[in-house]
Amino acid sequence: MTSPEAPAHRPAHTALRAELRRGIAPWTGLAVALTILVPLWGKAPQWQGSWGETQSQVHLAAALLGGPLVAAAACWQGGREHRRRTAELLLSVPRGRLAQVTTAAAPIVLWAAAGYLFALAVVFAATAPYTGAGSPSVSIAAADLGYLLSIGFVGFVVGRLVRWRLIAPVSAVCAYVLLGFPGYLDVAARFLSPAQEVRLNGYVPVWWFAPVLVAWTGGIAVAVLLGYAARRRHLAVVPLALAIAAGTLIAHTGEDLFRDDPAVARRVCTKAAPGTPQICMRAADAPVLSQASEALQGMFSRLEGVPGAPVRYVDNGSGPKDGEAALAYVGRGWGITRNRLTDPHRYVRETALGLVNHNCSAGPGEKGRKQDERMARTTDAVISWLSGEDSPWYPDSRQLARLEAMPDAERKVWLGRFLAVPADCTPSEVPVL
């Protein structure tokens, strides 16, 4: 037997299904997806292979570009009855004003959410084959989704209240400015902006991140809806109070909303072997570990038997200890592209530079300049010999020729003295070549 309430609810469902299939709602979903995917496509080498960098880029595009777009589309949808001069007919509809507003705004926000989820799926599918460690953050995705839904409902109410035809593009511009401006402030309250750039490369949000962010943006949206369309408008105080409490917690916490990701921070090392130093990288960069080891084999063979030569090479974030040296910095799009070292020769040279570079200065004056020149040429000769490549700065280096002409045993002793020079040194401590 059919429930007596079914006839009352069927028109609302029918109207929602019709709105989902026509009008600007489907185009909004497509526009949101393209707004996220098109900017990310050109920067794919920078995020493919890193879950954190991938989601950071998606978050920024969705919040700073997708949010104003959804606000403008919802605002245009909200002003539809005014443009058609059918606003007065809504007064004769038996459904309440809140139900009418929710039904009319729902197609825009639902399609916007679908567009975001589609873009997220495409980007995740593109980065998954190249990831080394970590996983996507459900909290960030939930917070972004809640934000897009919230700004859509707020934009719809603005469209209902303001009858100016240009209010939709103006609302998009205003939303972009309001969302982006806090990012230039060096205060914890900047995290109140849903478009604030988040640190996800090596970090994860705290466990309560999504509920509080959704309470902040969703509380404002629900308060606006109730204040505009509810019979008892004073009920808007409840979600508004919830939003204020969540916003206070966010502003007070600031950068502590994110903590180190143990899965990414974990180090992966090559197997220790006699005469061959270990190489240790973050787990996220583990796919390039074998390539880095292969590229550095020539340098390791030249350093074999040199007193004081490092026994382990670690990535920059680890902070080398005694007996260790730092590897050249490589990041997605800046040395690593789809789990490949883009320039192994440069990688070796920069690693050698980090090993032998000293902060030495002889001071001003002609004598000081000559000593600085000697130290620069000596350091460059060592780097060129270790990397096995000619120097781009001193291609006819006499120092390099002298280093190559040394007997092997004498060269090892001299290199040991050179490596023993402290980072902050005086010219007299650098051995003459």
C-alpha positions as CSV (number, residue, x, y, z in Angstrom):
1,M,0.0,0.0,0.0
2,T,1.3,3.4,-1.0
3,S,2.3,5.7,1.9
4,P,0.1,8.8,2.2
5,E,3.3,10.9,2.2
6,A,4.5,9.6,-1.2
7,P,2.4,12.1,-3.4
8,A,3.8,15.0,-1.4
9,H,7.4,14.0,-2.0
10,R,7.1,12.9,-5.6
11,P,7.1,16.4,-7.1
12,A,10.2,17.4,-5.4
13,H,12.1,14.3,-6.6
14,T,10.8,14.8,-10.1
15,A,11.9,18.4,-10.1
16,L,15.3,17.5,-8.8
17,R,15.8,14.8,-11.5
18,A,14.7,17.2,-14.2
19,E,17.1,19.9,-13.0
20,L,20.0,17.4,-12.8
21,R,19.6,16.6,-16.5
22,R,19.1,20.1,-18.0
23,G,20.2,23.7,-17.5
24,I,23.6,24.8,-16.4
25,A,24.0,22.1,-13.7
26,P,25.7,19.4,-16.0
27,W,27.9,22.0,-17.6
28,T,29.0,23.1,-14.1
29,G,30.3,19.6,-13.4
30,L,32.2,19.5,-16.7
31,A,33.6,23.0,-16.1
32,V,34.8,22.1,-12.6
33,A,36.5,18.9,-13.9
34,L,38.2,20.9,-16.7
35,T,39.2,23.7,-14.3
36,I,41.1,21.2,-12.2
37,L,42.5,19.0,-14.9
38,V,43.7,21.6,-17.4
39,P,46.1,23.5,-15.0
40,L,47.4,20.2,-13.6
41,W,48.1,18.7,-17.0
42,G,50.8,21.2,-17.8
43,K,52.5,20.6,-14.4
44,A,52.3,16.8,-14.5
45,P,56.1,16.2,-14.0
46,Q,55.9,18.1,-10.7
47,W,53.2,15.9,-9.1
48,Q,53.2,12.5,-10.8
49,G,54.6,10.0,-8.4
50,S,53.9,11.9,-5.2
51,W,50.6,11.5,-3.5
52,G,51.2,14.6,-1.4
53,E,52.2,16.8,-4.2
54,T,49.3,15.5,-6.4
55,Q,46.7,16.2,-3.8
56,S,48.2,19.6,-3.0
57,Q,47.8,20.6,-6.6
58,V,44.3,19.3,-6.8
59,H,43.3,21.0,-3.6
60,L,44.7,24.4,-4.8
61,A,43.0,24.2,-8.2
62,A,39.7,23.0,-6.8
63,A,39.6,25.6,-4.0
64,L,41.0,28.7,-5.7
65,L,39.6,28.1,-9.2
66,G,36.8,25.6,-8.8
67,G,35.2,27.3,-5.8
68,P,34.6,30.7,-7.5
69,L,33.3,28.9,-10.6
70,V,30.8,27.0,-8.5
71,A,29.8,30.2,-6.7
72,A,29.1,32.0,-10.0
73,A,27.1,29.1,-11.4
74,A,25.0,28.7,-8.3
75,C,24.5,32.5,-8.2
76,W,23.3,32.5,-11.8
77,Q,20.9,29.6,-10.9
78,G,19.6,31.5,-7.9
79,G,18.7,34.5,-10.0
80,R,16.9,32.4,-12.6
81,E,13.4,33.1,-11.3
82,H,14.1,36.9,-11.2
83,R,15.2,36.8,-14.8
84,R,12.2,34.8,-15.9
85,R,9.9,37.0,-13.8
86,T,8.4,33.9,-12.1
87,A,9.6,34.6,-8.5
88,E,6.0,35.4,-7.4
89,L,4.8,32.0,-8.6
90,L,7.0,30.4,-6.0
91,L,4.7,31.8,-3.3
92,S,1.9,29.6,-4.5
93,V,3.9,26.3,-4.3
94,P,2.8,24.2,-1.4
95,R,6.4,23.2,-0.4
96,G,8.2,25.3,2.1
97,R,10.8,28.0,1.1
98,L,13.7,26.0,2.5
99,A,12.7,22.9,0.5
100,Q,12.4,25.0,-2.6
101,V,15.8,26.6,-2.2
102,T,17.5,23.3,-1.4
103,T,15.9,21.5,-4.4
104,A,16.8,24.4,-6.8
105,A,20.5,24.6,-5.6
106,A,21.1,20.9,-5.2
107,P,21.7,20.2,-9.0
108,I,24.5,22.7,-9.1
109,V,26.4,21.5,-6.0
110,L,25.9,17.8,-6.9
111,W,27.3,18.2,-10.4
112,A,30.1,20.3,-9.0
113,A,30.9,17.5,-6.5
114,A,30.8,15.0,-9.4
115,G,33.2,17.1,-11.4
116,Y,35.6,17.3,-8.5
117,L,35.5,13.6,-7.9
118,F,36.0,12.8,-11.5
119,A,39.0,15.0,-11.8
120,L,40.4,13.5,-8.5
121,A,40.0,10.0,-9.9
122,V,41.8,10.9,-13.2
123,V,44.7,12.6,-11.4
124,F,45.1,9.7,-8.9
125,A,45.0,7.2,-11.8
126,A,47.8,9.2,-13.5
127,T,50.1,9.3,-10.4
128,A,49.5,5.9,-8.9
129,P,51.9,4.0,-11.3
130,Y,54.8,6.2,-10.1
131,T,54.3,6.4,-6.4
132,G,56.9,5.1,-4.0
133,A,55.2,5.5,-0.6
134,G,52.3,7.1,1.2
135,S,48.6,7.2,0.2
136,P,46.0,9.8,-0.8
137,S,44.4,11.8,2.0
138,V,40.7,11.1,2.4
139,S,40.5,14.1,4.9
140,I,41.7,16.6,2.2
141,A,39.3,15.2,-0.3
142,A,36.4,15.4,2.1
143,A,37.2,18.9,3.2
144,D,37.5,20.1,-0.5
145,L,34.2,18.4,-1.3
146,G,32.4,20.0,1.7
147,Y,33.8,23.4,0.7
148,L,32.5,23.1,-2.9
149,L,29.1,22.1,-1.6
150,S,29.1,25.0,0.9
151,I,30.1,27.7,-1.5
152,G,27.5,26.5,-4.0
153,F,24.7,27.0,-1.5
154,V,26.0,30.4,-0.4
155,G,26.3,31.5,-4.0
156,F,22.7,30.4,-4.7
157,V,21.4,32.5,-1.9
158,V,23.3,35.5,-3.1
159,G,21.7,35.0,-6.5
160,R,18.3,35.0,-4.9
161,L,18.9,38.1,-2.9
162,V,20.7,40.3,-5.5
163,R,18.8,40.9,-8.8
164,W,21.7,42.4,-10.6
165,R,22.5,40.4,-13.8
166,L,26.2,40.7,-13.3
167,I,26.2,39.4,-9.8
168,A,27.4,36.0,-10.9
169,P,30.7,37.0,-12.4
170,V,31.2,39.6,-9.7
171,S,30.6,36.9,-7.0
172,A,33.3,34.8,-8.7
173,V,35.8,37.6,-8.6
174,C,35.0,38.4,-5.0
175,A,35.3,34.8,-4.0
176,Y,38.7,34.4,-5.7
177,V,40.0,37.5,-3.9
178,L,38.6,36.5,-0.5
179,L,40.0,33.0,-0.8
180,G,43.4,33.9,-2.2
181,F,44.2,36.9,-0.1
182,P,44.8,35.1,3.3
183,G,47.6,33.1,1.6
184,Y,49.7,36.2,1.6
185,L,49.4,36.7,5.4
186,D,51.9,35.2,7.8
187,V,49.3,34.4,10.5
188,A,47.7,31.1,11.6
189,A,44.3,32.5,10.7
190,R,45.1,32.1,7.0
191,F,44.1,28.4,7.3
192,L,40.5,29.6,7.6
193,S,40.6,30.1,3.8
194,P,39.7,26.8,2.2
195,A,42.1,27.7,-0.6
196,Q,45.1,28.0,1.7
197,E,48.0,26.0,0.2
198,V,48.5,22.9,2.3
199,R,51.8,21.0,3.0
200,L,51.2,17.4,1.9
201,N,54.6,16.4,0.5
202,G,55.8,14.5,3.5
203,Y,52.9,15.6,5.8
204,V,49.4,14.4,6.6
205,P,46.5,16.3,8.2
206,V,45.5,15.6,11.8
207,W,42.7,13.1,12.3
208,W,40.1,15.7,13.0
209,F,41.0,17.9,10.0
210,A,38.0,17.0,7.8
211,P,35.2,17.2,10.4
212,V,36.4,20.6,11.6
213,L,37.0,22.0,8.1
214,V,33.5,20.8,7.0
215,A,32.0,22.2,10.2
216,W,33.6,25.6,9.4
217,T,32.5,25.9,5.7
218,G,29.3,23.9,6.1
219,G,28.3,25.7,9.2
220,I,28.4,29.0,7.3
221,A,26.5,27.6,4.4
222,V,23.7,26.1,6.6
223,A,23.5,29.3,8.6
224,V,23.0,31.3,5.3
225,L,20.4,28.9,4.1
226,L,18.4,28.9,7.3
227,G,18.7,32.7,7.7
228,Y,17.3,33.1,4.2
229,A,14.7,30.4,3.8
230,A,13.7,28.9,7.2
231,R,10.5,29.7,8.9
232,R,12.3,30.0,12.2
233,R,15.4,32.0,11.1
234,H,16.8,32.2,14.6
235,L,17.8,28.5,14.1
236,A,20.6,29.8,12.0
237,V,22.4,30.7,15.2
238,V,23.2,27.0,15.8
239,P,25.2,26.2,12.7
240,L,26.8,29.7,12.9
241,A,28.0,28.9,16.5
242,L,29.3,25.6,15.2
243,A,31.2,27.4,12.4
244,I,32.7,29.9,14.8
245,A,33.9,27.2,17.2
246,A,35.4,25.3,14.3
247,G,37.0,28.4,12.9
248,T,38.5,29.3,16.3
249,L,40.1,25.9,16.5
250,I,41.5,26.1,13.0
251,A,42.9,29.6,13.6
252,H,44.4,28.6,16.9
253,T,46.0,25.4,15.5
254,G,47.5,26.9,12.3
255,E,50.4,24.9,10.8
256,D,49.9,22.2,13.4
257,L,47.0,21.0,11.4
258,F,49.6,18.9,9.6
259,R,52.1,16.4,11.0
260,D,55.0,14.4,9.5
261,D,53.9,11.4,7.4
262,P,55.9,8.4,8.8
263,A,55.3,6.4,5.6
264,V,57.0,9.1,3.5
265,A,59.6,10.1,6.0
266,R,60.9,6.6,6.3
267,R,64.3,6.1,4.7
268,V,65.1,3.3,2.2
269,C,68.8,2.4,1.7
270,T,70.8,0.3,-0.7
271,K,72.5,-2.8,0.7
272,A,75.8,-2.2,2.4
273,A,78.8,-3.6,0.5
274,P,82.5,-3.4,1.2
275,G,84.0,-0.4,-0.5
276,T,80.7,0.9,-1.7
277,P,78.9,3.6,0.3
278,Q,75.2,3.3,1.1
279,I,72.6,5.6,-0.5
280,C,69.5,6.5,1.6
281,M,66.5,8.3,0.3
282,R,63.0,9.0,1.5
283,A,60.6,6.1,0.8
284,A,58.7,8.4,-1.6
285,D,61.8,8.5,-3.8
286,A,62.7,4.9,-3.5
287,P,61.9,4.1,-7.2
288,V,64.9,6.2,-8.3
289,L,67.3,4.7,-5.7
290,S,68.8,2.2,-8.1
291,Q,69.3,4.9,-10.8
292,A,71.0,7.2,-8.3
293,S,73.3,4.3,-7.2
294,E,74.2,3.5,-10.8
295,A,74.9,7.2,-11.6
296,L,77.2,7.6,-8.6
297,Q,79.2,4.4,-9.1
298,G,82.0,6.3,-11.0
299,M,82.3,8.8,-8.2
300,F,82.3,6.1,-5.6
301,S,85.1,4.2,-7.4
302,R,87.3,7.4,-7.5
303,L,86.7,7.9,-3.7
304,E,87.5,4.3,-2.8
305,G,90.4,4.2,-0.4
306,V,90.4,8.0,0.2
307,P,90.7,8.8,4.0
308,G,87.6,10.4,5.4
309,A,85.4,9.5,2.4
310,P,81.7,9.2,3.3
311,V,80.4,5.7,4.0
312,R,76.8,6.8,3.5
313,Y,75.0,9.4,1.3
314,V,71.6,10.6,2.5
315,D,69.0,12.9,1.0
316,N,69.0,16.6,2.1
317,G,66.1,16.2,4.5
318,S,68.0,13.7,6.7
319,G,70.8,16.0,7.8
320,P,74.1,14.2,7.3
321,K,76.0,13.0,10.4
322,D,79.6,12.1,10.8
323,G,80.7,9.8,8.0
324,E,77.8,10.9,5.8
325,A,77.3,13.3,2.9
326,A,74.2,14.8,1.3
327,L,72.9,13.7,-2.0
328,A,72.0,16.3,-4.6
329,Y,68.5,17.6,-4.2
330,V,66.0,16.2,-6.6
331,G,62.3,16.8,-6.6
332,R,59.3,16.0,-8.8
333,G,59.7,18.1,-11.9
334,W,63.2,19.2,-10.7
335,G,65.4,16.2,-11.4
336,I,62.8,13.4,-11.2
337,T,60.1,12.9,-13.8
338,R,57.9,9.9,-13.6
339,N,60.4,8.1,-11.5
340,R,63.4,8.8,-13.8
341,L,66.4,10.9,-13.1
342,T,66.2,13.5,-15.9
343,D,69.9,14.4,-15.8
344,P,72.1,11.8,-14.1
345,H,75.3,13.7,-15.0
346,R,74.1,16.8,-13.3
347,Y,73.0,14.7,-10.3
348,V,76.5,13.4,-9.9
349,R,78.1,16.8,-10.2
350,E,75.8,18.4,-7.7
351,T,76.4,15.5,-5.2
352,A,80.1,16.1,-5.7
353,L,79.7,19.8,-5.1
354,G,77.8,19.2,-1.9
355,L,80.7,16.9,-0.7
356,V,83.6,19.3,-1.4
357,N,82.1,22.7,-1.3
358,H,83.6,25.0,1.4
359,N,82.7,28.4,2.7
360,C,86.2,29.8,2.5
361,S,87.0,33.5,1.9
362,A,90.3,35.2,2.1
363,G,88.7,38.7,2.5
364,P,89.0,41.8,0.3
365,G,92.0,43.0,-1.5
366,E,94.0,41.8,-4.5
367,K,95.7,39.1,-2.4
368,G,92.4,37.9,-1.1
369,R,90.9,37.7,-4.6
370,K,93.8,35.6,-5.9
371,Q,93.4,33.2,-3.0
372,D,89.7,32.9,-3.6
373,E,90.4,32.2,-7.2
374,R,92.8,29.5,-6.3
375,M,90.3,27.8,-4.0
376,A,87.6,28.1,-6.5
377,R,89.7,26.4,-9.2
378,T,90.9,23.7,-6.8
379,T,87.3,22.9,-5.7
380,D,86.1,22.9,-9.3
381,A,89.0,20.5,-10.3
382,V,88.0,18.1,-7.6
383,I,84.4,18.2,-8.6
384,S,85.3,17.6,-12.2
385,W,87.5,14.7,-11.4
386,L,84.9,13.1,-9.1
387,S,82.1,13.5,-11.6
388,G,84.3,12.4,-14.6
389,E,83.2,15.5,-16.6
390,D,84.9,18.6,-17.9
391,S,84.2,21.7,-15.9
392,P,81.8,24.3,-17.5
393,W,83.6,27.0,-15.6
394,Y,87.3,26.2,-16.1
395,P,87.5,23.8,-19.2
396,D,91.3,24.3,-19.5
397,S,91.9,23.9,-15.8
398,R,95.6,23.3,-14.9
399,Q,94.5,22.1,-11.5
400,L,92.5,19.3,-13.0
401,A,95.4,18.3,-15.1
402,R,97.7,18.1,-12.1
403,L,95.1,16.1,-10.1
404,E,94.8,13.6,-13.0
405,A,98.6,13.3,-13.3
406,M,99.1,12.4,-9.7
407,P,100.0,8.8,-8.8
408,D,97.0,7.0,-7.4
409,A,98.3,6.7,-3.8
410,E,99.4,10.4,-3.7
411,R,96.0,11.5,-5.1
412,K,94.1,9.6,-2.4
413,V,96.2,11.2,0.3
414,W,95.7,14.7,-1.1
415,L,91.9,14.1,-1.5
416,G,91.8,13.0,2.1
417,R,93.4,16.2,3.2
418,F,91.0,18.2,1.0
419,L,87.9,16.4,2.4
420,A,89.1,17.1,5.9
421,V,88.9,20.8,5.4
422,P,86.1,22.2,7.6
423,A,83.0,23.8,6.1
424,D,84.0,27.2,7.5
425,C,87.7,27.5,6.7
426,T,90.6,29.8,6.0
427,P,92.6,29.7,2.8
428,S,95.6,28.2,4.6
429,E,93.6,25.1,5.5
430,V,92.9,24.3,1.8
431,P,95.7,22.1,0.3
432,V,97.4,23.5,-2.7
433,L,96.9,21.7,-6.0
